[in-house]
Each structure stands twice: as structure tokens, then as C-alpha cells.
Amino acid sequence: MTSTCPTAPRRQRRRPAVVLLALSACLALTGCQISGTTHEPTSQGSTMSTSEFSTLDAAGVDQIRESKTARLDMSSGKLEKAAVRVTEDSYGPEINTRDSGKIKLTIVAPSGEITGETDRIRLNTTNKRPDFSEVTYFLTAGSPDEYFELIRDGVARYGIDADSAERWIAGAQRDPERKTDFSITSGTSTGLDVNYDLRYDGGKDTQVIIVHVRPTD
């Protein structure tokens, strides 16, 4: 019996050490879990997507001017002011880059896209509308042949009236020095109303097409 007495206290003294070791291990594991959870917001933040479309607030306009790229979403048939970060009573900006180069403009329509290279984008609306009634941009050509090609491209891509366009082209070819303003019958094949407003002056080096893009309703 005397041989077992010394060992009993030693075993009792070891128990607190065992408990401390277990507690330390538990805290270590808990610490790892807490440390792991701190990465979740970072992971979530990294997966947040930014819009592929341009905005028309001050920062968005600066980005368009800098990148020379604008992409507008009219896939619903309209361009909502809230979607481009302008207030409902806003008339929207006019973007002019004549001194710095042309903007590659894309308007995503309900069916397909409307594209062009332009140095001027203008938006029409009232301070009562939640959307823009029209997006206007300007196409330019340095020769009659380039101008006629732009017109025929609009016919093919947007459903602009081919007969009306060809009659006008034929008249311009017969009288190269003519000066005329002419609006070709709109096309709606994209789900938007696309109108080519021709501003032609045979005495000038640069010819202009004003393109009006509107909701169909």
C-alpha cells in the first residue's frame, strides 16, 4: 500500500497540465476558425461584378472621354436615368470629343446592337421623364463614297428604308454639289427606332449623318 501512495499525488498533479494542454489546443483550433472567417468578406468583395455599361454622371462622362468608349443599355427598349446614375429631373450630359478623337459607341438594343464612331453624343429628355426620349450621335464621312457606304450600312443593319436611301444616293450622285437635309424612313429591326438624318453639302469636305435612336413606343 505504501508503494502506491507516492504515485497518486503525481497523477493528480499532472491533470491540470493535461487540461491546460487541451484548452490550449482548443483555443488554437478556435483561433484558426476565427482567422479563416476574416477572409470571407475579402472573397465576397472580389466576386462583386461591376457593370459593363457606361454611366452618365460626372465620373462616367470622364471615363467615356478618357477611354473613348461608351456602352449604353437600351435592351429593355429604353435608357433609364437611374441606370446611368443621373437624377430623374436631369437632362443628361452632352459629350463632345472633337478635339481629342472619336468615341466608340455601342447601344445594346432589344435585338442586336447599334454601333458607331462619333465625336458627339447628345441625350434628349424632359425633367419629368424617368428615361431619355432619344440618344443622338453624329457620324462623319470625308468623301461621298464613304458617306453612301455609311447610309447603306444603316439600311443593312437597322432596317432603314432601302428604297428611300437609294433614291437619295442616286440624286446625290447626279448632282455632287447639291446641298440638302433629308431624313430617311426609320428602321426598327433592332427593336429601337433608328433614324438617319442626312446633312449633306457637296461643297464641303466633311459630310454628316445625325443618328437618332429612340424607343419604338
C-alpha positions as CSV (number, residue, x, y, z in Angstrom):
1,M,0.0,0.0,0.0
2,T,2.9,2.4,0.8
3,S,4.3,1.8,-2.7
4,T,1.1,3.4,-4.3
5,C,0.8,6.5,-2.2
6,P,3.6,8.5,-3.9
7,T,2.2,7.9,-7.4
8,A,-1.4,9.1,-6.6
9,P,-0.4,12.7,-5.9
10,R,1.8,12.7,-9.0
11,R,-1.1,11.7,-11.2
12,Q,-3.3,14.4,-9.7
13,R,-0.6,17.0,-10.3
14,R,-0.5,16.0,-14.0
15,R,-4.2,16.6,-14.5
16,P,-4.1,20.4,-14.6
17,A,-1.3,20.2,-17.1
18,V,-3.3,17.9,-19.3
19,V,-6.3,20.3,-19.0
20,L,-4.2,23.3,-20.0
21,L,-2.8,21.5,-23.0
22,A,-6.3,20.5,-24.1
23,L,-7.5,24.0,-23.6
24,S,-4.6,25.5,-25.5
25,A,-5.3,23.1,-28.4
26,C,-8.9,24.1,-28.4
27,L,-8.1,27.8,-28.4
28,A,-5.6,27.2,-31.2
29,L,-8.3,25.5,-33.3
30,T,-10.8,28.2,-32.5
31,G,-8.2,30.8,-33.4
32,C,-7.8,29.1,-36.8
33,Q,-11.5,29.2,-37.4
34,I,-11.8,32.9,-36.5
35,S,-8.8,33.7,-38.7
36,G,-10.5,31.8,-41.5
37,T,-13.7,33.8,-41.3
38,T,-11.9,37.0,-41.7
39,H,-11.2,36.1,-45.3
40,E,-14.9,35.8,-46.2
41,P,-15.6,39.5,-46.8
42,T,-12.5,39.7,-49.0
43,S,-13.6,36.8,-51.0
44,Q,-17.1,38.2,-51.4
45,G,-15.7,41.6,-52.3
46,S,-13.5,40.1,-55.0
47,T,-16.5,38.5,-56.7
48,M,-18.6,41.6,-56.9
49,S,-19.1,42.5,-60.5
50,T,-19.0,45.9,-62.0
51,S,-21.5,46.9,-64.7
52,E,-20.3,46.5,-68.3
53,F,-22.3,49.7,-69.2
54,S,-21.3,53.3,-69.0
55,T,-22.8,55.8,-66.6
56,L,-23.6,59.4,-67.4
57,D,-22.8,61.0,-64.1
58,A,-19.7,63.2,-63.9
59,A,-17.4,60.2,-63.2
60,G,-18.9,58.2,-66.0
61,V,-18.6,61.0,-68.5
62,D,-14.9,61.5,-67.5
63,Q,-14.4,57.7,-68.1
64,I,-16.0,57.9,-71.5
65,R,-13.8,60.8,-72.5
66,E,-10.7,59.1,-71.3
67,S,-11.4,55.6,-72.7
68,K,-13.1,56.8,-75.9
69,T,-15.6,54.1,-75.3
70,A,-19.3,54.3,-74.4
71,R,-21.7,51.4,-73.9
72,L,-25.4,52.1,-73.2
73,D,-28.0,49.6,-72.2
74,M,-31.3,50.0,-74.1
75,S,-32.0,46.3,-74.1
76,S,-35.3,47.0,-72.4
77,G,-36.3,49.4,-75.1
78,K,-35.4,52.4,-73.0
79,L,-32.5,54.2,-71.4
80,E,-33.5,54.7,-67.8
81,K,-31.9,57.7,-66.0
82,A,-31.5,55.7,-62.8
83,A,-29.5,53.1,-64.7
84,V,-26.9,55.6,-65.8
85,R,-26.8,57.4,-62.4
86,V,-28.5,60.6,-63.2
87,T,-31.4,62.1,-61.3
88,E,-34.9,61.9,-62.7
89,D,-35.0,65.7,-63.3
90,S,-31.7,65.7,-65.2
91,Y,-31.5,66.5,-68.9
92,G,-28.3,64.4,-69.2
93,P,-24.9,65.4,-70.5
94,E,-23.7,66.2,-74.0
95,I,-20.4,64.5,-74.6
96,N,-18.2,66.3,-77.2
97,T,-14.7,65.0,-78.0
98,R,-14.0,66.8,-81.3
99,D,-10.6,67.9,-80.0
100,S,-9.5,64.5,-78.8
101,G,-10.8,61.8,-81.1
102,K,-13.9,59.7,-81.7
103,I,-15.7,57.6,-79.2
104,K,-16.6,54.0,-80.0
105,L,-20.3,54.0,-79.1
106,T,-22.4,50.8,-78.6
107,I,-26.1,50.9,-77.8
108,V,-27.4,47.4,-76.8
109,A,-30.8,47.1,-78.3
110,P,-33.6,44.6,-77.6
111,S,-32.3,42.7,-80.7
112,G,-28.7,43.3,-81.6
113,E,-26.5,46.4,-81.2
114,I,-26.3,49.8,-82.7
115,T,-22.7,51.0,-83.1
116,G,-20.8,53.9,-84.5
117,E,-17.7,56.0,-84.1
118,T,-18.6,59.6,-83.1
119,D,-17.2,62.7,-81.5
120,R,-20.5,63.9,-80.2
121,I,-23.3,62.2,-78.1
122,R,-26.4,64.0,-77.1
123,L,-29.3,62.9,-75.0
124,N,-32.9,64.3,-75.2
125,T,-35.5,64.2,-72.4
126,T,-37.5,66.4,-70.1
127,N,-37.2,66.9,-66.3
128,K,-40.4,64.8,-65.8
129,R,-39.3,61.7,-67.7
130,P,-37.6,58.8,-65.9
131,D,-35.9,57.9,-69.1
132,F,-34.3,59.5,-72.2
133,S,-36.6,60.0,-75.2
134,E,-33.7,59.9,-77.6
135,V,-29.9,59.2,-77.9
136,T,-28.4,61.2,-80.7
137,Y,-24.9,60.8,-82.2
138,F,-23.1,62.1,-85.2
139,L,-21.4,60.1,-88.0
140,T,-19.0,61.9,-90.4
141,A,-17.5,60.9,-93.8
142,G,-14.7,62.5,-95.7
143,S,-15.9,61.6,-99.2
144,P,-19.3,61.0,-101.0
145,D,-18.5,57.3,-101.4
146,E,-17.7,56.9,-97.7
147,Y,-21.0,58.7,-96.9
148,F,-23.0,56.5,-99.2
149,E,-21.4,53.4,-97.5
150,L,-22.5,54.7,-94.1
151,I,-26.1,55.0,-95.3
152,R,-26.2,51.5,-96.8
153,D,-24.7,50.1,-93.7
154,G,-27.6,51.6,-91.7
155,V,-30.0,50.0,-94.2
156,A,-28.5,46.6,-93.8
157,R,-28.0,46.7,-90.0
158,Y,-31.0,48.6,-88.7
159,G,-33.8,48.1,-91.3
160,I,-33.7,51.7,-92.5
161,D,-35.8,52.0,-95.7
162,A,-33.6,50.9,-98.6
163,D,-35.7,52.4,-101.4
164,S,-35.7,55.8,-99.7
165,A,-32.0,55.6,-99.2
166,E,-31.1,54.6,-102.7
167,R,-33.3,57.3,-104.2
168,W,-31.4,59.9,-102.2
169,I,-28.0,58.4,-103.1
170,A,-28.9,58.4,-106.8
171,G,-29.8,62.1,-106.6
172,A,-26.6,63.0,-104.8
173,Q,-24.6,61.1,-107.4
174,R,-26.3,63.0,-110.2
175,D,-25.6,66.4,-108.5
176,P,-22.4,66.1,-106.5
177,E,-22.5,69.7,-105.4
178,R,-26.0,69.6,-104.0
179,K,-26.9,70.8,-100.5
180,T,-29.7,69.0,-98.8
181,D,-31.2,67.9,-95.5
182,F,-33.1,64.6,-95.7
183,S,-34.5,62.2,-93.1
184,I,-34.6,58.6,-94.3
185,T,-37.5,56.5,-93.2
186,S,-36.5,54.9,-89.8
187,G,-35.6,51.3,-89.3
188,T,-36.8,49.2,-86.3
189,S,-35.2,45.8,-86.8
190,T,-33.2,46.2,-83.6
191,G,-36.3,46.9,-81.5
192,L,-35.4,50.6,-81.4
193,D,-36.3,53.3,-83.9
194,V,-33.1,54.3,-85.7
195,N,-33.3,57.3,-88.0
196,Y,-30.6,58.7,-90.3
197,D,-30.9,62.4,-90.7
198,L,-28.7,63.3,-93.7
199,R,-26.9,66.7,-93.6
200,Y,-25.2,66.9,-97.0
201,D,-23.3,69.7,-98.6
202,G,-21.3,68.7,-101.7
203,G,-19.2,71.9,-101.3
204,K,-17.8,70.8,-98.0
205,D,-15.1,68.2,-97.3
206,T,-16.9,66.5,-94.4
207,Q,-20.5,65.2,-94.6
208,V,-22.7,64.5,-91.5
209,I,-25.3,61.9,-90.6
210,I,-27.2,62.7,-87.4
211,V,-28.4,59.3,-86.0
212,H,-31.4,59.4,-83.7
213,V,-32.1,56.3,-81.6
214,R,-35.5,56.2,-79.9
215,P,-37.8,53.8,-78.1
216,T,-40.4,52.4,-80.5
217,D,-43.4,53.1,-78.3
